[in-house]
């Protein structure tokens, strides 16, 4: 049974008149009658009783019409879903994210997108920046939320957010006696907790750069895969950490945060810049709609990803 036969069958069952059913379907009567006969042969049962005065459904016809209506509804819903997907208003959008992006960036973007595109199914996968890049290349996720810069010829980025760095200090640390910003040089005698290189991507490189500008090399005591783990180790009194300021929202007992004082020379290293990343070859209209929304929410003063 094809879509044409379904339409003809339902029309005849409702009109109980082949001439009116043909007019309703915008065809002449002979093709419609032929399609119904072919359908009866295919089913192996008479669907309509016909005489010179009236047309009535047989029990077999009633059963098939009920199923045909279900099938027509599925087809119509599928066609509507396809149209919405082509417009970027339906389908599935899979995000990769990690670190502090989940606190500062992801919630506001997703809430706004959900409000404007309620029919899009959203999926989330927690992973490191490096894993996001690979997942984008393989088509396993649609959008990554990464720390800039990213150097990959297959990946495009859109700068969307920048936040300052903060210092996470364990309870009892001497620097807690001051309430203002902490200078990186004040940490030269501290042990550091930082991200694993494969997880934090270039975060550890920036930490070394900040310390080098202050005239020392950091004593890295522990490496951890996530922001939660980094802060958790600080809470154990095992060191201090330089992390995105949004991590303060963790509110972990035994950890206190202070702004990181940044000089002009340290300005580029003293903040973390987040971007949306996607595969250049991904022509999904849904991805395009999300990027349009993100761009509309990005401050006009934000730098272009091309200049980061």
Residue, then its C-alpha position, 0 to 999 in steps of 0.5 A: x500500500x502506497x501513499x496514493x492508495x491510502x489517500x484514495x481508500x480513506x476518501x472513498x470510505x468517507x464519501x462512500x461515492x467514487x465520483x465524489x472521492x475522485x473529485x476530492x483527490x483531484x483525479x478522474x474516477x477511473x484511476x481511483x477505481x483502478x487503485x482500489x481494485x489493485x489494493x483489493x487484489x493486494x489485500x486479497x479481500x473485497x474492501x467495498x460492496x458496490x451496487x448501482x445505488x450505494x457503496x459500503x465498507x466491508x468488515x475487511x475494509x473497515x479494518x484496513x481503513x482504520x490502519x490506513x488512518x494510522x499510517x496516514x497520520x504517521x506519514x503526515x507527522x513524518x513529513x512535518x518533522x522533516x520540514x521542521x528539521x530542514x528549517x532547523x526547528x526540529x531534529x537532534x542537537x548533541x553538545x559536548x562540554x567540559x570544565x567550567x563551561x557548564x557553569x557559566x556558558x551552557x545553561x543560558x544558551x540552552x535555556x534560550x534555545x529551548x524557549x525558541x526551539x522546543x521541538x529540538x531534542x537536546x543531548x549532552x556529553x561531558x568530555x574534555x576539549x581534546x575529546x570534543x575536537x575528535x568527536x566533532x571531526x567524527x560527527x559524534x557531536x554537533x556543538x562543542x564548548x571549548x577553550x580558545x584557541x583551537x587550531x584545526x582546519x576542519x573546525x570552525x569556532x564562534x567566540x561567545x564568552x570570556x571570564x577572568x581567572x580566580x585563585x582557589x585557596x584551601x582553608x588556612x592558607x596565609x593569603x586568606x588574610x587578605x580580601x583583595x585580588x591575589x598576585x600570581x607572584x604571591x603563590x611562588x611558594x605554593x604547590x599547584x593543583x591543575x588540569x591534566x594536560x589532555x583535559x585542560x588542553x592549553x590551561x597548564x601552558x598558560x599557568x606556566x606562562x603566568x608564573x614565568x612572567x612572575x619569575x618562577x616555575x610552578x610546583x605542580x603537585x597534582x593534576x586532575x581531569x575536571x574542575x570539580x576534581x581540581x577544587x576537591x584536591x584544593x579542599x583537601x589542603x593539597x595545593x592552590x589552583x588557578x581556575x575560571x572564576x565561574x568555578x566559585x559556583x561549586x561552593x565546596x567546603x574548605x575552599x575559598x576564592x580570590x580574584x587573580x590580579x593581572x598586569x598588562x603583560x599578563x592580560x592575555x593569560x589572565x582570562x579564559x575565552x570560550x567558543x562554540x565549535x562545530x565541524x565545517x562540513x556540518x550543514x545542519x540547519x539546526x546547528x545553524x539556528x543554534x549558532x545564530x542564537x548564540x551570536x545574538x547573545x554575544x556582546x558586540x564588543x567580543x572579539x572574533x574567534x579569528x583574532x584570538 
